[in-house]
Amino acid sequence: MNDQIKTIIHQYWKNEINKDEFVEKIQTEIGSKKEDFRNLFKQILQNKNPDELEFGLVILYAIEENNDMIDLIHQLILEPWHGAYEELAHDLQSRKQPASVPFLKEAMQKKYDYLESYGTGTRQFINQCGHALWSIGTEEAIATIRALSQSDDPVIKDEMKYRLSQIEGKNDYQRNT
């Protein structure tokens, strides 16, 4: 990712330019087609650079329309090299797309070094993914929560039992934190 792109992103972060100006400048720099951005994002994935990923997500969120790049979020939440897991889970929660269910399920069952590096990281992420599944709310999403409440992983099991008590309106499950 070149310095000009980073400068444009910093201008956007500092509110020196608005979203429309940001998109126009970025498209001038990388190209105006979605495929141009996808190529940039492919480079970010190949480089496995968390800082570049942060910049890439800013661009993605600004240019995406109608969840047309949700596949990139799905791919990212399964990548083991960054630290944006909770942000991605929050993003999928707000999108409420049924296509996200298998990716959330798989992500919850992985151990990411970044999340493992601090005490509550993995638990928070699993909790957030469970909340995202609940927000999606389809039969498949709820069935995934039920299935994971029987997991051999004690944290997944605990968090999904807690989530089920909320879904069922009981709110009576005490987590083993």
N, C-alpha and C positions, 0 to 999 in steps of 0.2 A: 504494500500500500504506500503510495507516494506522499510526500510532505504536503502537497497542495490539497489532497483529499483530507488529510488530518487538519490542516488549517481551516478548511471550510467547516468541518465538524466542530472545531473549537469555536468558530464564529457562531454557529447554531447553538451550541451549549451556552454561550455567553449572551444569547438573545441579541446579537449584533445583526443577525438576519432572521427573517421569519421562515416558516416551513416552506412556503412556495419558493422563496429565494434560495433556500437550502437545496431543494430538489432540483431547481434549475441549474445551480452551480455544480452540483454533484453530477447531474446528467451531462453537463458540458465536459466534465472531467473524465467520466467513465463510459459515457454513452447513454443514449436515451431509451434503449430497449431493455426489457426485463432480463433478457439473455446476457446483456452486458453486465448487469449487476450479478447475475448468477455466476458468471465467469470470475468476477472479483471475489465472490463468496467462495468459489471453488479454490481459489488461491489461498484464502484465509484458512480453509480446512486443511489444505496441504501443508501450509506453514506451521499450523498448530500453535499460533501465537495468540494468547489470551487478550493482549492489548488490541491487536488488529480485530479480534472478534468483537470487542466492545464497540469499536468504530463501525464494523460491519452491521451490527445490530441497530445502531442509530440510523444508518442508511435504510436498512430493511424496513424498520418501523415507519419511516417517512415515505417510502415509495410504494409499499405494499398496498394492494387494494383487494377487498373481498377475500381475504385469507389465501390469496393466490401464491403465497410463498411459505405456507405453513409447513410444507415438506422440509424446508430448511430448518425450521424450529424442531421438527421431529428428528431430523438427523442429528442436530446439535445436542439435544437432550441425552443422546446415547453416546456421545463422544467423551472419552476419558481424560482430556487434556486441559480443560478450562475450569473456570469457577463460576459460571453463570447459571448453574442448575436451578437455583431457586427463582431467579428472574424468568427463566424459561417456563418453569412450572406455573408461576403466576400468569405469564402470558397465555399459556394453554388454558388455564382456568378461565380467563376473561373471554377467550375465543369460544369456549363451550362447543367444540367440534367433535362429533363422535369419532372421526378418523384418528383422533389423538389417543384414544383408549389404549390400544396395544403398545404405543410408545411410552405412555405413562407407566403402564404395568411393567414393561421391561426395564425402564429406568429405575423404578423403585427397587428392583431386585439386584441392581448392580451396586458395587462399592466403588465410589469415586474417591481418589486420593485427596482431592481438595476438600470434600465434605468430611472425610475421615480425619482430616488434620486438625479439626477442632471438635471438641466434645459433643456438641449437640447438632452438628451439621447434618449428619445422615438422618437423624430422627426428624429434624425440621423439614428436610427435603421430602421424606416419605409422607409426613403429615401434609405438606403442601400438595403433593401429587394426589393424595387421597381426597383433599378438598377439591382439586381440579376434577377428579372423577365424579365427585358428588355434584359439582356444578354442571358437568356435562349431562348427568342425570338420566341417560338412556338405560334401558334394561341391561345392555352389555356393560356399561360403566358400573352400575350397582352390583351386577353379578361379579365383576372383577374385584370390587371391594370385598364382597362376601368370600370369594375364593381366597383372596390374600389374607383374610382374617384367620385362615387355617394354615398359614405359612409356617414353615419350619424356622424361619428367621424370627426371633422373638420381638424385634423392634417393629417389623412389618405387621406381624400378628397383633401386637399391642395397639399400634396406631389404627389399624383397620377395624379392630373391635371397638375402639373409641369412636371411629367415624360411623360405624353401623349404629351405635347407640344414639348418635345424633340424627341419623337418617330416619331411624324408627321412632324418633321423638322421645326416647327414654332419657337421654343425657345422664345415664347413671353409671357408665363405665369409668372406673378409676384406672388411669394409665399407670404403668410400672416405670415411671421416670426416674 
